[in-house]
Amino acid sequence: AGAVDKGYDFLYTIYKTSDNLPNGKVWDMYSLKSDGTANYYYDHGGDKCGSYSNEGSCYNREHTIPQSSFKDGYPMRSDVHHVLPTDGYVNNKRGTYPYGVVASSSWTSTNGSKLGSSAVNGYSGTVFEPIDEFKGDFARIIFYFATRYENIISNVSFPMFGDSAYPGISSWSLPMLLQWHTNDPVSEKEGGEHR
């Protein structure tokens, strides 16, 4: 109750306050480094993706829980709590892979996010590992989604979710996500007037 779906395109407007760096640029958890710098920054609205050929070209909307896993349904598709502004190229590299700890990296972004084979016990597929600075953020996003959409979570085909409404999170990812949450507590970005 109380949630209003403002539409998919409106996310770019929300990002101006929910995902705004102190320098007024887009807060991109796939490009921002742990020291607060990045190799590139995006202007809100002005640097939205058309096409891209590498990192640093443009930003778009990253569904932490892939759209295909819930059949592009609303309100999930435009829920700003899990749809983040990220570099388009990194977003594409991450694809629909679950988040996890990488054993052997096949690709690494400029901020240190990695794609590669899973080191998480119980999951042997490819995973995407954000940097430590943001692991708690992503863990809490996964928990949010499983809680907010508990009524449909058993129909969401994403490896991080289980096959039941409760706890909703798969047995292989739950311990990892709890550890990420503990190691990376709620930040000012998450707990302040933002997201």
Secondary structure as the mmCIF struct_conf table of DSSP 4:
data_model
#
loop_
_struct_conf.conf_type_id
_struct_conf.id
_struct_conf.beg_label_comp_id
_struct_conf.beg_label_asym_id
_struct_conf.beg_label_seq_id
_struct_conf.end_label_comp_id
_struct_conf.end_label_asym_id
_struct_conf.end_label_seq_id
BEND BEND1 TYR A 8 TYR A 8
TURN_TY1_P TURN_TY1_P1 ASP A 9 PHE A 10
HELX_RH_AL_P HELX_RH_AL_P1 LEU A 11 SER A 18
TURN_TY1_P TURN_TY1_P2 ASP A 19 ASP A 19
STRN STRN1 ASN A 20 ASN A 20
TURN_TY1_P TURN_TY1_P3 PRO A 22 ASN A 23
BEND BEND2 GLY A 24 LYS A 25
STRN STRN2 VAL A 26 VAL A 26
TURN_TY1_P TURN_TY1_P4 MET A 29 SER A 31
TURN_TY1_P TURN_TY1_P5 SER A 34 ASP A 35
BEND BEND3 GLY A 36 GLY A 36
BEND BEND4 ASN A 39 ASN A 39
TURN_TY1_P TURN_TY1_P6 HIS A 44 ASP A 47
STRN STRN3 LYS A 48 LYS A 48
BEND BEND5 GLY A 50 GLY A 50
BEND BEND6 SER A 53 ASN A 54
TURN_TY1_P TURN_TY1_P7 GLU A 55 GLY A 56
BEND BEND7 SER A 57 SER A 57
STRN STRN4 TYR A 59 HIS A 63
BEND BEND8 THR A 64 ILE A 65
HELX_RH_3T_P HELX_RH_3T_P1 GLN A 67 PHE A 70
TURN_TY1_P TURN_TY1_P8 LYS A 71 ASP A 72
TURN_TY1_P TURN_TY1_P9 TYR A 74 PRO A 75
HELX_RH_3T_P HELX_RH_3T_P2 MET A 76 SER A 78
TURN_TY1_P TURN_TY1_P10 VAL A 80 HIS A 82
STRN STRN5 VAL A 83 ASP A 87
HELX_RH_AL_P HELX_RH_AL_P2 GLY A 88 ARG A 94
TURN_TY1_P TURN_TY1_P11 GLY A 95 THR A 96
HELX_LH_PP_P HELX_LH_PP_P1 TYR A 97 PRO A 98
STRN STRN6 TYR A 99 TYR A 99
STRN STRN7 VAL A 102 THR A 108
TURN_TY1_P TURN_TY1_P12 THR A 110 ASN A 111
BEND BEND9 GLY A 112 GLY A 112
STRN STRN8 LYS A 114 SER A 118
BEND BEND10 VAL A 120 VAL A 120
TURN_TY1_P TURN_TY1_P13 ASN A 121 GLY A 122
BEND BEND11 GLY A 125 GLY A 125
STRN STRN9 THR A 126 GLU A 129
HELX_RH_AL_P HELX_RH_AL_P3 ASP A 132 ARG A 148
TURN_TY1_P TURN_TY1_P14 TYR A 149 ILE A 152
HELX_RH_3T_P HELX_RH_3T_P3 ILE A 153 ASN A 155
TURN_TY1_P TURN_TY1_P15 PRO A 159 MET A 160
STRN STRN10 PHE A 161 PHE A 161
BEND BEND12 ASP A 163 PRO A 167
STRN STRN11 ILE A 169 ILE A 169
TURN_TY1_P TURN_TY1_P16 SER A 171 SER A 173
HELX_RH_AL_P HELX_RH_AL_P4 LEU A 174 ASN A 183
BEND BEND13 ASP A 184 ASP A 184
HELX_LH_PP_P HELX_LH_PP_P2 PRO A 185 SER A 187
HELX_RH_AL_P HELX_RH_AL_P5 GLU A 188 GLY A 191
BEND BEND14 GLY A 192 GLU A 193
#
